[in-house]
Amino acid sequence: MTEADLLQLLARGEDSRQQFKRDVTNADGLAAELVAFANSGGGQLFIGVHDNGTIAGLDAVDVQRINQLLGNASSQHVRPAVHPLTDNVATSLGLVIVVKVPDGHAKPYQDNSGRFWVKQGADKRQVTAREELQRLFQRAGLLFADVVPVAASSAVDIDSKAFTAYFEKRYGRRPDADGQSLDQVLQNIGLGDGAELNLVGVMLFAERPQRFRPAFVIKAVAFPGTVLHDTRYQDSEDIDGTLPEQFTRAFAFLRRNLRHVQGDQGFNSLGQLEIPEAALEELLVNALIHRDYFTSASIRLLVFADRVEIISPGHLPDSLSTEAIRRGVTNRRNPTLTEHAVHLLPYRGLGSGIRRALEAWPEVDFDDDVRGNQFRAVVMRPPMPVIVGTSEATMQMTGGATGQVTPQVTPQVTPQVAALLAALDVDLSRSELMNRLALRDRWNFADAYLKPALADQLIEMTIPDKPNSRLQRYRLTAKGDVLRAAQADGTEREP
């Protein structure tokens, strides 16, 4: 690493992946930093740098002392040991040690006192809550929420009719065909431990799953507007039961609260949902199967005038990102549940669900909220046709005296493009626009917001001959300005 490379990194400031230290003198304190990085995806520790990112510098004696301290901390004060790499970078103000801590493969790591640390922004914090400790072990593959025994449950809580039907369909015989007890059969296929049911057994086959896990329901609300704090709602339902039952009822909630369009169906048909059912199906199943069952919270299904939100407890595991799941990368948080769900829900378990959803309906944004420990899929609804040219009152006034006024229909823009135009009141960069729209997914922003607006000549670049310039900004065209003004008026006019 050169001094120029170092300065470029320091200019970014501290975050979850890099931290600055003027000096380190204590092995326990250094071990806590190493543990936090190893438990949180890895990162770099810059020693010889002030908190504000300016170089303090170290001399040769400092470097020798710190390297000895680092070797001692990483091998004797961290359990299991971590293996950081160091790079001594010469600068005009002295040496800087860059300590590269890899994402640990033997999580969770702890310090010499048995404390678990994780990164929180640019700082670190100790993990003490039981649920969060369980999630640490879950990410390490040492513990899975779906097979944790459910206290006070037993085989008598099973819906025998539903379980028998499932067993016969999957294995081609009755569960009692070999003379084994139901407890033994449940244990054999991973639904219990011989005495108690585990979470999979309860959530798939118990007669009343919420008797044991009352939070594991879907809270569904349909709003007439576009904001969560609206005091009005059109429909509301707490959807309980087994996971297959929850899926069926949640889909029924969507069907009755979304518009139906004729498409190419016959005149007397019920029509098709405005959002393809395949997309909603994949996203809903994904929430039920891949949610974090160590978190005692409900899935939320929210229908707004312009979008549908499916919010599931638990952010993506640290090896995944929204970009990765768009490519079909998967990480099975609940492997035993996944194994059985393939036979009970429209789920294939190949990591292709998100891709199928996007193929059916590309207007989906994903928000991995690490701080809030939730994952949100936002599905944009198509705009309704808008009749323009005259108000209803004007048509009534002029229809008898001067003849019927023929209205015109404006070219439709998607809700994403409409939101982009509303946000663009001054020249803005890509990052500034994303901040205004509260978006994090760069790929979705480009595909669903920026490119369509540019293609329709509603916005333009301030430096069109250098599209990738770091100084690039975007502004409204005359056409876009007229459409934006029309949206602000609450009506749409022909530009």
N, C-alpha and C positions, 0 to 999 in steps of 0.2 A: 504494500500500500504506500503510495506517495503522499507527500504533504498536501498536495492539491486534492487527492482523493479524500484524505482525512478531513480537510476543511469543508468539503462538500457534504460529508456526512454530519459533521458538527452543526452545520447551518440548519439542518432539519430540526434540531432541538431534541429534547428527551421525549421518549414515548415508550410504549410497551416493549419495543424491540431494541432500544438503546438507552443507556444511562451513563451519566458523567460522574466521576469522582475526582476530587482534587488529590486525594491520597487515601490509602487504606493501611490500617495499622493493626486491626483486630481480626483474627481468623474466624471467630464466630459471626461477626457482622458480614464479612466477605462470603462466608458459607451461606448465609441467608439470601444474599443476592444471587448466588449461583443456583440455589434451590428454586427460587422464584422463576428464574429464566428457564431452567430445565423442566419445570412443571407447566410452563405457559407457552411452549412453542419455540423456545430458544431466543437468543439475542446477543448483543454486544455491550460489554462494559468498557468504557473509556477511562483509563486512570491517568491523571495528569491534566485533567480538564476541569475548569470551573463550572458551576451549575448553569451559568449563562452561555456556555458553549465556547468560551475563550480558552486558549491554551495556557496552562500554568507551567507545564514542563517538568520533567524529572531528570535527575542526573544519573550517572552510571551506578552509583551506590544505591540510589532509590530503586532502580530497576532490579538490581540483584536481590535486594531485600523483599520487594513485592513479589518477585517470581518464587522465592522460597515460601513466602506466606501463602501464595496461591496454590502451590503444590501441596502444602500441608492442609489447607482448607478443603480443597477438592477431594482429597483422598481420606482424610481423617475426621473431617467435620461435616461431611455430607454422606447420607446413607440412602441408597447405595452410592458409591463414588461416581463423580462426574469427570469428564475428560475434556476440559476446555483447551482451546488452542490460543496462542498469544502471537501478537505481531508488534514489534517495537518500531515505532514510526519516528524518524528523526525530523524535527522541525527547527525553525530558527529560534524558538524559545525553549527548546529542550526536547527530551524524548516523551512520547505518549505510548502507553501500553494499551493495545486493543485486545481485550479478552473475548473470544468468541465461544459462547456456550451453546452447544447444539440442543435441539429439542430432544428431551430424554426419551430413551426407548424402554426404560425400566421404571416409569412413573408408578406411584407417586414418590417423589424424593422428599426427604426431611433432613433437618439439621441435626447436630449432635445431641440436642435436647429433645428430639422427637417432635419438633414443630414443623408443620407443613406451611410453605409459603407459596404464593402465586403473585403474578404481576397484576396491578390495578392501575391502568394508565402508566404514567412514568414512575410510579412508586410501587411498593410491594405491600402485601398484607398477609397476616396469618389466617389460615383457615381453621375455624373452630366449630362452625355449625355442622351438625351431623349430616344433613342433606348434602351439603357441599363436599364434605369428606367422602360421602358415598359416590358423588359424581366424579371425584378425582380417581377413585378406585375403578369406577365404571370406565372412564376414558383409558385407563391402563389395561382394560380387559380382565381385571381381577374380580370384578363384581358386576352383576347385571340385575337391574331392577325387576325385569320380567320373571325371574326365577326365585326371587326372595319369598320365603313362606309368608302367608297371610295368617296372622294370629287368629285363633278361634274358628278358623274355617275347617271344613272336612268334606269328605266325599258325599255326605248327606245334603250338602248345599248345591250339588250339581243338578242341573236340569237334565234328568235322565233321558227324556225324549230327544232333546237337541243333541246331547252328546252321543247317544246311540246312532242317530241319523248320520252324524259326522263320521263316527268310527266305521260304520258300515260302508259309507261312500268312499272313505279313504283306504280302508284295509280289506274291504270285501267280506267281512264277517262281523258278527256281533261281539261286543266287548267281553261277554261272559262265555264265549265259545270254548276257551281253554280251561274253564273252571277257576280262573283266578279271581280274586276279590277285586272290587272296583278300585280300592286304594292301590293295589298292586298295578293294575292296568294304567291308572293315572300316573303313577311313578314311572312306569316303563316308557311312556311317551312324553315325559317331561312336564307334566301338569301338576305334580305334587311331589312330596318327599315320603309318601307312605303313611303320613299322619295328617298333615295339613296341605291344603291346596297352595300353589304358588300364585303369583299375580296373573300369569297367563291363564291358569285354570279358572280363576275367579272372573277375569274380564271377558273370557270367551264362553264359559259354560255355566257359571253360577246363575241360579234363579233370580237372585237379587244382588248384583255386584256392588251396588252403592251402599248396601248394608255394611260392607267392609271398607270400601274406598269411596266415600261420598263425594269427594272432589273430582273424581274421574268421570266427568260428564261433559257435554257440549252445551255451552250457553249461547244460544242463538238469538239475535235481535235484528230486526229490519227497521231502518230509519228512513224517514221521508227526505231527509237532507243529506249533507255530506260531512257532518261533524259528529264526533262521538258524544260530545256533551249536550247534544240536542235532548230536550226534555220530552219530545214527542217520539213515539215509535209506532210502526204499523203492525208489527208482529213480534212476538217474543215467546221463546220456549226453552225450558231446561230439558235437554235430551239425555235420558239415562238409559239403563239397560246394558246388555252385553255390547261389545264393539260392533258385531254385525248389526244389531238392532240400532245402535247409535248412527251407524252409516246410513241405514235405510231411512231413518227419520230425519236426519240432517239433509239428505238429498231431497226428501219431500218438502222440507222447509225452503230449500233453494228453489224448487220448482214452483212453489206457490208465491214466491216473492220476487222472482225475476220475470221479465217480459217474455212472451212467446212470439216468435216471428213465423210467417208463413213459409218462407224458403221456397223449395220446389214441391212442397206437399200439396195435397188436394185441398179444395176450398173448405170442406167440412172437417178437416183434421184439426187437432189441437195445436199444431205448429211445433216448432223446435225452440229450445231455449236460446235466448239471445247470446249466451256464452256456450260454446259446445260442451255437452255433457261429459265428453271424454276428458277435457281439461279439469273440470270441477271434480270429477270422480278421482282422478289421480292425486290431486292436491289434498282432497279430503281424506283419502286412504293414507296418504303420506303422513298427515297430522296424527291420525289415530295410531299408526304403527311405530313411527319414529320419534314420538314425543318423549320427553324425559319423565319417566314414571317415578323418579326419586323426588320430583317436585310436586307438592300437593296443590295443584292448581288445575283449573279446567281449560279445555280448548274453547276458544271463542270464535264464533261464526257470525260475522257482521256484514249485513247487506246495506250499502249506502246507495244514494241516487246515482252515483258515478262509478262505484266499485264494489267488489266483494273482498273482505279480508278474512283469512283463515289464520288464526294465531295459535300456535302450539307452544306449550311450556318447554323450555330447554333450547339454548342456542346450539348452533352446529358444533359437533366435536372439533377439537382444535386442529385436526388434520384436514378439515373441510372448509370450503369457502363457498360463497354464492356462485362464483365463477366456476368452481369445480363441479358443483351439482348440476349446473347447466350443461356441462360436458358429459354427465352421466356417472361421475365418480360417486361412490356410496360408502357409507360406514354404518354397519348394522348395530344400532344402539341396543336393540332388543332382539337378539338372534332367535331365541326360542319362540317368541311371539311371531316373528317373521316366518318361521318354519310352518306354523299352523295357519297363519293368516292367508297364505297362498291358496289354501283350500276352502277358505270361508269368505274372503273378500276379493274384489277385483284387483288383485295385487300379484305382480309377477316376481318381485324380489330380485331383479337383475340390475337395479340401478338405473332403469330406463324410464321410470315413471315421470320424472320432471321433464325429461326430453320429450316424452309423448305429450305431456300437457302443453309444452311450448309449441310443439308442432301443430296441435289442435287450435291453440289460441296464444299467439306470441305476446299479447298485451298483459304480461305478468311480471311483476317486480318482486324481488325477494329482499327482505331486511333481516339480517342476522344480528339481533340485539344482544350483545354479550353482557352489557351492564344490567339490562332488564331480564336476562336469562330467558329469552323467548325468540321464536322464529316466526316471521310474518310473511305470508304470501298475499300479495295485493293483485287482484284480478280486475282489470279495468272493464267496465261495461261499455258497450257501444253507445254512441250518442243517439238520441231520438231525433227523427226528422223534424226540422223546424220550419214552420210555414211563415213566410215573411212577405213584405210588400205593403201590408196594411194591418192594423189591429182589428180585433173582432168587433170593437165598437164602431170603427170606421166602416167596416164592411156592412154592418147593419144599417148605418146611416146612409150609405151611398147605394146600397143594393136596390132600393125601390126607386130612387130618383134618377140615377144616372146609369143604372145597369150593374150587374155583378162585377166586382173587382176580381181580376184573376191573380191569385197570389203566386209567388215564385218560391222555389226551394233553393236555399243556398247550398253550395258544395259543403259537405260535412267535413269537420275535422274531428279527430279523436280527442277524448278528454285530456290525454297527455299533451297534445299540441296546444289545446286551449289553455291548459295550465301554464305551458311554456310562454305563450304570448302574454298572459296575464302577469307573469313575473318579469317580463323584459321591458321595464319602463325606462331603463338607461342601458348604455352599452355594457355588457357583462361578459366575463370569461366563462369557460366551461365549468370550472370549479365553483365560481360564484353563482351560476345558474343552478347547479346541483344543490348548493347550500340553500338557496331560496326555495327550492322544491322539496327539500328534506330527503334527497335521494343519495344512496351510497353505491348503488350498482352502476358502474361506468358503462358497461356494455348495454344494459337496458336503457340508460339515458340516451346513449347514442342511437340505438335502434328504434326506440319508441317515441322519442321526443325530438332530438336534434335533426336527424336525417330527414324525417317526414316534413318538418317545418322548412328545411332548406329546399327539399325537392318541390314543395308547393310554392316556393318563392315568397313565403311569409316572413322569413328572416334572411339575413345575409351576413357574410363575414366582413369585418372591417379591413382585413388584409387578405383579400381573395386569392392573390397570386402566391401566398405563402400559407397554405391551410394549416400547417403544423407549427406555425410560429408560436413561441411562448407568449407573445404579446397579442395573440389573436383574441378578438372580442366578437360578440354577435349583437346585431341590432335589428329592429323591425324594419321591414320594407313598407312602402306606402300601402300595399295590399294588406300586409299584416297589421298595420296601424289601424286601418279601417275595421278589420275584423275584431281587433282587440277592443276598440271603442264600442263596437256593436255588442260585444259580450258584456262590457261594463254597463251598458244601457239595459241589459236584460233581454235584448232582441238581437237578431242577426240580419244584416243587410248584404246585398250584393256588393263586393268591393269594386 
